[in-house]
């Protein structure tokens, strides 16, 4: 399930049911029922309806009887819940039809069955019941990029967001909103893997998706967590698979993980169920490799195996029952199982036996993995020619005159520059490469291909200048990027530059204390939000988040909270953006005097694997220090302040150092007195 609010409400129900507390159950299930009534035009994926029905019926049959209500009030509540159940039951057939259409749409998109982007747009509009709009150049470009990229979450999501931006205007929002849960769920069906599980008590076999998201943290350690309730054996087995995946990648792609931590979040779609089948661990290891190498998954394949510490595939329980269930499942075509498993007879699916994790990767990803190995070899060769690429500027004058078209090597250099500053914090080398590329093509606008390279290069330069706090250079770069994206009629990227400019002005507020820039920052962020409209889901969420932060620095904390909490609806809980918004919300609640709630959120953020970078940890620790200073608990405030000092010193970041020095000054401290108290 991709949307965070429904997931969160259902998970709160699970926690309440486990607690056995009738009041907690009443609150959690009533909140869920109220949400369902407010979301009544919306349809849900098929797997959502059974647990919803079970929970609402449980409430009527059990929880409701334990509440201190009059018989009339109890009957009224039962009637309300019964009406919700009836409506959900009536929805199921229509939801199944929408799900089938979206499944077909996503599958055709993956196998590139559509004739062209016009065919894609027309097909989607037919499903959503929306009038076909004019074709923007931005959507054409996004579709071209999708066609050139592996079909993964990282490549599919930007295209789908651009598609929605094109289609879902104010007039079309009413038609699309009821379909959004199914839309994003079916996108995940094409980019996530399937697992087959056996309930150890009932022996029931269940085929379900397991969503796995993987990111790299330049400053963190490896970490794997489930959003669901899972037992210790399953969790330990998956963490061991992560170790094997790291070892596999370090041996074959040594530059990929250098000094970086692998952050993995796993989620079964049903938040109410508990899970204990450790045979998903090999799947998790495979998905980590695929995510980091940008390899597409096979949604028609199932993997059921564990990996031992040596990388060998271990047999798992109930394999015969799992194979039989997969053989009759309409969406399964292949089953990967341990080589030592007992023979199994199948009528339809292909059985593929694997002995080691390496063999599993090579068999599962096939030609795409082999191609990635060749690309990595080519990137190593590219690093060898970077020195030539950043030769003295006079050496490139002849190239400037000829205005050579953009070459494949130019694209590689652009990608490598982003890797240098984003993953390795090597801002100087990245800046040299980008400036050399810009010098190669001169100041004059030329073909759309050259203008696009310049637009991307100036965008990267703006990010570099912002992160190294060169404010004037940052604004100049983003304004240049805006001008080039404008010549390309790319409204989405124009909005992105406006947001960058707004954030850059906010930096002058937080770091330099130029508070009058808060209003200027807010103006640019509003402009970005208005230009992007409501089509780009994640971009709209980011705009809400930064609008909240701008109001925070304008000391309008109620408005800040309103925008920040609105942003939470646009991200999945596993996303970094969601967790940063949670962090900001904690800061706003502290200013509003909701100290208990603020402290709970900020302490959760402090432990969250997505927020382990020095920047996020330092901000979180300073915020907790502020909170405890506000409530008069100086000793606890100093504990967090000292932790913030350690993180700041280890980061070697001038910006973090400046922010921490301001924090100390605000509370009458110096670094010496901080550790002396």
Order of alpha helices (4+ residues) and beta strands (2+ residues): alpha-alpha-alpha-alpha-alpha-alpha-alpha-alpha-alpha-beta-beta-beta-beta-alpha-beta-beta-alpha-beta-beta-beta-alpha-beta-beta-alpha-alpha-alpha-alpha-alpha-alpha-alpha-alpha-alpha-alpha-alpha-alpha-alpha-alpha-alpha-alpha
